[in-house]
């Protein structure tokens, strides 16, 4: 009998060991494995340089986007070049800063997906061997404990993470609207630089014609040779200015390509557009703004800077709720089994911390202070934007009146002066210096008019940024990324 007893004990313990082995396999099967993804700058550089607007990536981005984009819903056509609206769409898809903002929102969304879940059960086992010489010297105590979220922590964690995800999406909205405006303003700068260069080329050509005329008259002895030298000096000064303007054009075009996420060598034919420059002159430019829109809380609803701050305040609110929920820990409870010298015992284990000394007071005080700060950020920004709103409207009105005066008063006068000087010179009643001064003055006034038009465009763009998009933009975190 005694010789068979150890074998019987072994057979009795075998199911328990088998069950424990299967449990460990189940636990391990629920875990994820690690696989490194090393950086590959060479591959990324090659992919970036190979990026074109005809490879389908832009169309894929626009198709998968769930939210509307600002601006007209016109078809994307590269046959006639890349216009301003199309360039904005390209920037929405490939702008580097927007890529990072979307990925940051994806991180927040991933956290929100798993926030507020029950803690994993805890399995523990202790094994003690008695030093006495007894038949079964082992004391084995396995137990399994579960956390019961009686404190409301899980709901508070979920709410806090969801608010953080919404704040990250609001950050995307604001970033997109800022890039939308940056492309607009940079496109205007680039178009204005092109227009200045074109006007300078016209002046250089006009001076060239005048030089030929003066040289002919000088050879005939009708004018002094110094007049041709003076005109040559003026022409070369304008050529130097043209070289600088062309450098500005190239710089602005590189900035546009960077905003669109395209390489400097990408084959793009950009179509210039300076707001109001291609449009006909209208009397409306001389009329003050009659439909002023006073800043109200309702109008502030579309301002994306305020929208982001509202979401940040919601995060601060949820943070206070979370820290308060952490005052009391969750209850741990579970079954327990003990085998003492071969005598099995079954029961349960449980525990909870008592909020007597710490009570999470420091974290709660910090969260409440951060909530006050988040509220102040929103309220002070509301005040600043209200002031900027009225100031920008006044600025737009004043600049439009200035440009209108130039168009209807100054430009006609300078054109007439130029015609009179040319006529007098043809009749031999004026020197080339008068015509030169008229040409240069006309050129300067045209450049000032281009600058005034650019200033109107910039002020209107600033007001549009304050106003926000007319339709809500709710982008999906991580959109535009290849999964």
WOLIN-V616411 format. One record per residue. PHI is phi in degrees with one decimal (* if undefined). Layout:
BEGIN
((PHI) (PHI))
END
This chain:
BEGIN
((*) (-67.8) (-68.8) (-87.1) (-61.2) (-58.4) (-62.6) (-65.5) (-64.2) (-61.6) (-67.7) (-69.5) (-81.8) (-62.9) (-61.6) (-63.7) (-67.5) (-61.8) (-63.0) (-64.3) (-63.9) (-64.8) (-63.6) (-63.6) (-64.3) (-63.8) (-61.6) (-67.2) (-66.7) (-79.0) (-86.3) (-95.7) (-101.1) (-96.6) (-134.8) (-68.6) (-124.4) (-72.1) (-66.8) (-136.6) (-61.9) (-63.9) (-65.2) (-66.1) (-60.1) (-65.7) (-66.5) (-66.0) (-68.6) (-85.9) (-66.8) (-132.9) (-90.1) (-110.2) (-90.5) (88.7) (-68.5) (-68.0) (-62.3) (-63.9) (-62.7) (-66.7) (-73.6) (-81.9) (-68.6) (-89.8) (-110.4) (-72.6) (-102.2) (-66.4) (89.3) (-69.8) (-93.0) (-88.5) (-66.5) (-88.0) (-135.3) (-91.0) (-64.5) (-105.6) (94.9) (-98.8) (-89.3) (-60.7) (-63.6) (-65.0) (-63.7) (-63.5) (-64.3) (-62.0) (-64.3) (-60.1) (-83.8) (-120.9) (-58.9) (-60.9) (-65.1) (-68.4) (-60.1) (-65.6) (-63.0) (-68.5) (-68.2) (-62.9) (-65.8) (-65.3) (-63.6) (-63.9) (-66.7) (-64.6) (-64.1) (-65.3) (-64.2) (-110.6) (-77.3) (78.8) (-83.8) (-63.4) (-67.1) (-63.7) (-63.2) (-110.8) (-106.7) (-137.5) (-149.1) (-124.9) (-134.5) (-118.7) (-113.3) (-68.0) (-81.7) (-73.5) (-85.5) (-124.1) (-58.5) (-124.6) (-81.9) (-94.9) (-115.5) (-107.3) (-130.6) (-88.9) (-150.9) (-128.3) (-119.6) (-114.4) (-97.1) (-99.8) (-76.1) (-82.2) (-83.2) (83.4) (-62.6) (-62.4) (-65.1) (-66.7) (-63.7) (-64.1) (-64.0) (-66.0) (-67.3) (-63.7) (-63.7) (-63.4) (-65.4) (-64.3) (-65.5) (-66.2) (-66.8) (-62.5) (-65.2) (-63.5) (-56.8) (-66.1) (-63.0) (-63.2) (-66.5) (-66.9) (-65.3) (-55.4) (-73.5) (-64.8) (-63.0) (-58.4) (-65.9) (-69.2) (-63.4) (-65.1) (-59.3) (-63.8) (-65.2) (-65.0) (-62.7) (-61.2) (-66.5) (-62.9) (-63.4) (-64.8) (-65.7) (-67.5) (-62.8) (-63.6) (-64.0) (-61.6) (-65.1) (-64.1) (-64.7) (-63.3) (-62.4) (-67.1) (-63.1) (-59.7) (-63.5) (-67.7) (-63.5) (-63.2) (-66.9) (-66.9) (-66.0) (-84.5) (79.7) (-88.8) (-135.1) (-75.7) (-62.4) (-65.9) (-65.5) (-65.1) (-63.1) (-64.0) (-67.3) (-61.8) (-63.2) (-62.6) (-62.9) (-68.4) (-63.7) (-70.6) (-64.5) (-63.7) (-64.3) (-64.5) (-60.5) (-64.5) (-65.6) (-66.0) (-64.2) (-65.2) (-59.4) (-63.6) (-62.6) (-65.1) (-68.1) (-62.9) (-63.4) (-63.4) (-62.9) (-65.9) (-62.7) (-84.6) (73.6) (-106.3) (-74.7) (-60.2) (-93.9) (-63.4) (-78.1) (-133.7) (-107.6) (-84.3) (-98.7) (-67.2) (-154.9) (-112.6) (-50.0) (77.9) (-72.0) (-86.1) (-83.4) (-70.1) (-72.8) (-127.4) (-67.1) (-61.0) (-68.2) (-91.3) (-93.5) (-61.4) (-62.8) (-99.9) (-103.4) (-74.7) (-114.4) (-61.3) (-73.7) (-131.5) (-62.0) (-64.8) (-67.4) (-67.2) (-62.2) (-92.3) (-70.3) (-78.3) (-67.3) (-67.7) (-62.5) (-66.0) (-67.5) (-63.7) (-67.8) (-66.1) (-68.1) (-62.0) (-62.7) (-63.7) (-61.5) (-67.2) (-66.2) (-63.3) (-60.8) (-67.1) (-66.5) (-67.4) (-65.1) (-80.1) (-59.3) (-111.2) (-75.4) (-74.6) (-78.4) (-105.9) (-149.6) (-174.5) (-74.1) (-136.3) (-134.3) (-139.6) (-119.1) (-119.1) (54.0) (83.8) (-99.5) (-76.8) (-135.8) (-123.5) (-165.8) (-145.4) (-124.9) (-161.0) (-172.7) (-156.9) (-80.4) (-101.4) (-77.7) (-106.4) (-113.5) (-86.4) (51.3) (56.5) (-63.0) (-63.9) (-65.8) (-65.8) (-62.9) (-64.4) (-63.2) (-67.0) (-65.0) (-68.0) (-66.6) (-60.3) (-65.3) (-63.3) (-64.5) (-64.9) (-58.7) (-65.3) (-66.8) (-68.5) (-65.6) (-59.7) (-64.3) (-62.4) (-66.8) (-61.0) (-67.3) (-65.1) (-58.3) (-65.9) (-61.8) (-69.8) (-61.9) (-62.1) (-65.6) (-60.7) (-62.0) (-64.6) (-67.9) (-66.6) (-65.7) (-62.9) (-65.5) (-63.1) (-62.2) (-63.8) (-70.2) (-98.9) (-119.8) (-75.1) (-62.6) (-60.4) (-64.3) (-69.4) (-65.1) (-66.6) (-62.1) (-66.6) (-64.6) (-64.5) (-64.0) (-65.2) (-65.4) (-63.5) (-69.1) (-64.8) (-84.3) (77.4) (-103.7) (-146.0) (-87.4) (-66.2) (-63.9) (-64.0) (-66.5) (-59.9) (-62.7) (-66.8) (-62.2) (-65.1) (-63.4) (-61.1) (-64.0) (-62.0) (-65.2) (-65.0) (-65.0) (-64.3) (-67.2) (-62.5) (-63.1) (-65.3) (-64.1) (-64.5) (-64.2) (-61.8) (-60.9) (-64.7) (-66.8) (-65.4) (-63.4) (-64.1) (-67.4) (-63.3) (-62.3) (-67.6) (-67.3) (87.3) (-66.5) (-73.4) (-114.3) (-66.4) (-109.3) (-123.5) (-70.4) (-88.1) (-56.7) (85.0) (-67.2) (89.0) (-101.3) (-76.9) (-77.9))
END
